[in-house]
Amino acid sequence: MDVKRLLATHLSSSEMEKVIRTLNDLGEGTGKFLHNKYPGFRQIGLDIGFDRTWTPWIIEVNTNPDPYIFNQLTDKSMYHKVMKYKRAAK
């Protein structure tokens, strides 16, 4: 399910945009940190959970994430982007 659709049932529009910005920052920051420590990683996947205040917590970092869940989304653009990165990593 698209993250906006998922969060829209729980948060106002402004709260949802703040959470999505936080998720983007968390993903980019984690990627940059891991790239500096382990330059060979081309893609990572983050499993994220939220506490009651909607603070995201990293549950797990996957260095070989399964991209096929993105193929279940109506908008296939993210799936195509992930597959492009996966092919570039080989």
BELTARA-V397391 format. One record per run of one state. SS is the DSSP state (h for helix, s for strand, l for the rest). FROM is the first residue (numbers start at 1). LEN is the number of residues. If there is no record, write none. Layout:
SS & FROM & LEN
SS & FROM & LEN
This chain:
l & 1 & 2
h & 3 & 6
l & 9 & 4
h & 13 & 25
l & 38 & 7
s & 45 & 6
l & 51 & 5
s & 56 & 7
l & 63 & 4
h & 67 & 6
l & 73 & 4
h & 77 & 13
l & 90 & 1
